[in-house]
Amino acid sequence: MNIQLYYAPTTCALAPWVTLTETGAPFETVAMNFRKSEHMTPDYLAINPKHKVPLLVVDGRKLTESVAIQIWIAETFPAAKLLPADPWRKLEAISLMSWCSSGVHPHLARINSPGKYAAEGAEASVKTHAAEFLREAFAIADGLLAGRDFFFDHFTAADAHFFWCCRRATQFELPLAVHVHCHAHFQRMRQRPSVAAVLAFEKEKLAQFAKQG
């Protein structure tokens, strides 16, 4: 099986990179430089008109959207236990990842690029409202993580996806530490070998891209 993961530093493609690493399966990372708009080139648009990452290519077949990719990884490599075994709990994990994608990620995007979502002069208001929604989201997650190391009885893809949300929040200097259980989960995840590996890879690629100008 030939697996390629299209990835760009700081993006949510970090989550499937982590879970693929957890499986132990060989895969190729195709690192893209968004600062040079490599995701908007004709070559990339030809394989992914959505012009985003992650993109998973398996033996030539293409799959987009983080949640779908995570489900494929979990079901293809069941020994990694990337989703709970119980059917209902599995759906809860998928629900949690969907919430990360639709209920957390969009607000992080508004803080990162408020000009894409507001008329000139209204950017500050967009960032303020996005931060309020994120405070609510992290408070909800804080309750789910209270007294637990992970969202379920063991590490799952949901933990990888939420780790990215937390990491992005810290990059924007949002006060994650006030949500003590989220902060503890974030620090715990940073110690995981798969996470340490992707962060090292990302650091290397960012340095490489910086040299390219």
Secondary structure as the mmCIF struct_conf table of DSSP 4:
data_model
#
loop_
_struct_conf.conf_type_id
_struct_conf.id
_struct_conf.beg_label_comp_id
_struct_conf.beg_label_asym_id
_struct_conf.beg_label_seq_id
_struct_conf.end_label_comp_id
_struct_conf.end_label_asym_id
_struct_conf.end_label_seq_id
STRN STRN1 ILE A 3 TYR A 7
TURN_TY1_P TURN_TY1_P1 PRO A 9 THR A 10
BEND BEND1 THR A 11 THR A 11
TURN_TY1_P TURN_TY1_P2 CYS A 12 ALA A 13
HELX_RH_AL_P HELX_RH_AL_P1 LEU A 14 THR A 23
TURN_TY1_P TURN_TY1_P3 GLY A 24 GLY A 24
STRN STRN2 GLU A 28 ALA A 31
HELX_RH_3T_P HELX_RH_3T_P1 PHE A 34 LYS A 36
TURN_TY1_P TURN_TY1_P4 SER A 37 SER A 37
HELX_RH_3T_P HELX_RH_3T_P2 GLU A 38 MET A 40
BEND BEND2 THR A 41 THR A 41
HELX_RH_AL_P HELX_RH_AL_P2 PRO A 42 ILE A 47
TURN_TY1_P TURN_TY1_P5 PRO A 49 LYS A 50
BEND BEND3 VAL A 53 VAL A 53
STRN STRN3 LEU A 55 VAL A 58
TURN_TY1_P TURN_TY1_P6 ASP A 59 GLY A 60
STRN STRN4 ARG A 61 THR A 64
BEND BEND4 GLU A 65 GLU A 65
HELX_RH_AL_P HELX_RH_AL_P3 SER A 66 THR A 76
HELX_RH_3T_P HELX_RH_3T_P3 PRO A 78 ALA A 80
BEND BEND5 LEU A 83 LEU A 83
BEND BEND6 ALA A 85 ASP A 86
HELX_RH_AL_P HELX_RH_AL_P4 PRO A 87 TRP A 99
HELX_RH_PI_P HELX_RH_PI_P1 CYS A 100 VAL A 104
HELX_RH_AL_P HELX_RH_AL_P5 HIS A 105 ASN A 112
HELX_RH_3T_P HELX_RH_3T_P4 PRO A 114 LYS A 116
TURN_TY1_P TURN_TY1_P7 TYR A 117 TYR A 117
BEND BEND7 ALA A 118 ALA A 118
TURN_TY1_P TURN_TY1_P8 GLU A 120 GLY A 121
HELX_RH_AL_P HELX_RH_AL_P6 GLU A 123 LEU A 145
TURN_TY1_P TURN_TY1_P9 ALA A 146 GLY A 147
BEND BEND8 ASP A 149 HIS A 154
HELX_RH_AL_P HELX_RH_AL_P7 ALA A 157 GLN A 171
TURN_TY1_P TURN_TY1_P10 PHE A 172 GLU A 173
HELX_RH_3T_P HELX_RH_3T_P5 LEU A 176 VAL A 178
BEND BEND9 HIS A 179 HIS A 179
HELX_RH_AL_P HELX_RH_AL_P8 VAL A 180 ARG A 190
TURN_TY1_P TURN_TY1_P11 GLN A 191 GLN A 191
BEND BEND10 ARG A 192 ARG A 192
HELX_RH_AL_P HELX_RH_AL_P9 PRO A 193 GLN A 212
#
